[in-house]
Amino acid sequence: MASGFKKFGRRITAFVVFLLSVVTLLFFLLQLTGDPAEVMVGDNATPEQLEQVRQQYGFDKPLLTQYALYLSRLAVLDFGISFADDQPAFGLVMERLGPTLVLTFLSIIVTLFISIPLGAWLGQRPDANSRKFTGAFVFIAQGVPGFVVGLILIQIFSVNLRWLPSFGHEHPLNWILPTLTLASFLAPKLTRVVAANVTEALREDYIRTARSFGTSSASLLWRHALPNALLGALALVGAQFAFLISGAVITEVIFAWPGLGWLLVKATETLDFPVIQAAVFVIAILVFAVNLCTDFLFGVIDPRLRGNKK
Amino acid sequence: MSSKQFLRHSISAAVIATIVATGSALSISAKAADGSQTVRVGVATLPPGKGNPFTALGSPSIYVWAAMFDTLTRVDGNGIAQPVLAIKWQNINPKIWRFTLRDGVKFSNGEALSPDAVLAGFNYIKSGKAGRSPIVRELRGVTSAKAVGGNAVEFTTKRPDPIFPNRIASLKLVAPKHWAAKGPKGYAAEPVGTGPYKLASWAANKVTLVANENSWRAPKAGKVEFIELPERSARVQALASGQVDIAIGLSTDNIPVVKGSGNLIDVRPATQVMSLALPIVRKNKKRKISPLETPFKDARVRRALNYAVDKVGIAKGILNGFAKPAGQGATPAAFGYNPNVKPFPYNPAKAKALLAEAGYPNGISFTAEVATGSFPGDSEIYQKMAQDMAKAGIKVTLQKITFPNWLGKYLGRKKWEGQAFGLSWNTAPYVDSIRPLTIFSCFNFFTFTCDDGVKKLIIQANGEFDKDKRKEILQKIHEANRETPPAVFLVEQIDVFGLSSRLKGFVQTNRFIDYQNISVK
């Protein structure tokens, strides 16, 4: 128990150092992208107006002074005011976090729902013709960009059939198409990983032993092989989760889903530094949390990874 | 249970669970349950400043704010100011304009329209606290405003300003007591205007407005919803599927899809002319103009570049015939547009001859820095331009840059790496040729061109109150720019709106939509 707390403490310390490095690097890198005063005031600006805006927002202060002020405000999660929206940047990010998490969780759940049974089925008898055909389809599906699937789904279900809405996020009906779009992108990869791991697990000695004791095929697959196969898949799920938090931009744009990814893209285009910094900060924390959960789940699934020594 | 059976059952369960969890399939309908009409508008982005009407000018914010706010005047399709909340105006003396306000107008919170409403916004713009507002720039020639008897307001300008009624169209009127109580940030969250609609809710990607029963221009539909759909194809699909009634900011490529889905298209000339600027001067920090060492300093070279581009081909091929080739820095809707100044015809042989005459028998080469994504087909237009020029021995290397990068170079903070750059000649918000002609002249700190003859004409135009004489002067400037073009004028840009076949009463002028007339069948 004590060693567990120590390990956790070390992880947290490392994360704080990492976070500080990220926000520092980001702060200085952003200065290279352009002058936000110019973007705010536009192409008809006078030099006087530019100077006024720079003073108003503190851009005229020495860089290190700006950095020190930035760090002091960071301690109370004050990222300043969005240059574009004039609203607290952190508030804007938190407003978008909910929809992002909803879409992320839904997509992961649907992906698991598809990938685990399908992967197990494919991996059980990979040489069977039906499996080969399905496997080939999954392989091809992996190469189809998610946004293409999204546009096709919209065309079929929104435009032609008028069954489902193509944008919005308030109603559960709004969740279907973007979730399926993301799942179509994530599921093929995960399916193939699960399938390969299941095939490998079924070749292990302990499976042969269990079979010799008369264990049924279904039991061999679901109780013995699959839990071992899921270890490798779990790492991928964690990575996909982390990707979805900020990387589902195209899906968010196509479906007008008010998520973090699209907010970050817009903020980058308009050099909205406070929003960029707040978004990256929140994403970094979420990714850390996901990695932590993944490691914890590893320990749950495989006792060998719990770190207990006799 | 075998694995086959398990898989079958799993899939069935998943499908059933999905359908049950999300309810029965609903048809996507426009009519609200209570029988009020709702007009749904798909926009690329909602106003970043929310309900603070001083944070932006023009699109995209105008599409939402036109439903909530009014101005003293509005500029029509011919560049002439028309009465809105001001019913008449007089030029008391060359530097004073008096505007008489409309009687009986109320804001959505019940406050009556009065000179205080004008002064509230004007004083904020002049206070120094609205530094980043584009309206500050538009009204920088105005020194003061005051209420006078007879429900009127007087503005005093630094210099005589014959187009002040057009310029004041950029100032939206706010409810003065509400503005004083809430301040800019509070007003952004709780806007109050005299327009046909008032705010019901403002979410991350949707704004809902309801009918303003106090409005002097009463609406037909009970509600308007603005939905943020950043992706153009998403707006097209939303229109095609009946989820929106108006899709703003489409492209000519979308027209067949929109028409194919039984909907309608509204294509109007925008207020911008797309061009490639050919810098010949630069102003230093001491505001001294110095000439650049460039082939463009010879007007024959600049004319040659204009002859080298097939503008008709661009308008027909890339913009599908919906746009027109440009010959000057204004569109026909702008006051002072010269219909006799035609676009340079496509003549690569003449381009080569002019270059040879100017001392470049083997042609020239240069780099052009362009920011794209603002207009339909702009990337393809620049590429076609470069291809056409190559046939005339002009080698153009196109360098695509981001808009912030473009701004940094245009405003002088960074140096241009190329010798030419993409530029939009925009007559909005007051739809008068004088705007881009002045911005791109010796008068502007960030100028790239300076012609003394044009400078004199601009001074004349700025002091001429007779409309016909003023028009003549502006047209002369366009003629002069034909002779010594400051840019390669490419096309007059267009605005493409997709409209539901159920929509009635859609009218827009210079991107201002008259929402009070709109209803759905």
Interface residues (C-beta under 8 A of the other chain):
Chain A: T33 G34 D35 A37 E38 V39 M40 V41 G42 D43 N44 A45 T46 P47 Q49 L50 Q52 V53 Q56 A84 D85 D86 Q87 E95 R96 P99 F113 I114 P117 L118 A120 W121 Q124 L151 I154 Q155 S158 V159 R162 W163 L164 P165 S166 F167 G168 P172 L173 W175 I176 S217 A218 L221 V253 I254 F255 A256 P258 W262 K266 E269 T270 L271
Chain B: M1 S2 S3 F6 L7 S10 I11 A14 T18 A21 T22 G23 A25 L26 S27 I28 T45 P48 G49 K50 N52 T55 G128 G131 R132 P134 V136 R137 R140 P184 K185 A188 A203 A204 N205 K206 I227 E228 L229 P230 E231 S233 A234 Q237 A238 A240 S241 G242 Q243 S261 T402 F403 P404 N405 L407 G408 Y410 L411 R413 I439 F445
